[in-house]
Amino acid sequence: MNSYICLSIAIVSEVIATCLLPVTAGFTRFLPSLGCALGYASAFYFLSLATANIPTAIAYAIWCGAGIILISLMGMLRGQIPNIETIIGMVLVIIGVAMINIYNPVQD
């Protein structure tokens, strides 16, 4: 499987698991807790597959950056509007991830 597909699955799994965290009520609700645990397990599994061809530092930087942006967007959908400093920070994260991919191309 393509390493970037694995990395994308890892990112989506992590975002889903993180979005489930508040619903778990401190891991006292079984189904949301199970979904959260499976999401994180899936995220780390697919991240490990992605690092077969993508250097770990690059894969982790992309995983974290994309996760931050997606979680922030999910927060905006729930009415958590970021201030200008937060928006500037997210733009810098996007620029950083783009630069990593432009200047460190990975052949899969």
Secondary structure, DSSP 8 states (H G I E B T S, - for coil): --HHHHHHHHHHHHHHHHHHGGGGTTTTSHHHHHHHHHHHHHHHHHHHHHTTTS-HHHHHHHHHHHHHHHHHHHHHHTT----HHHHHHHHHHHHHHHHHHHHS----
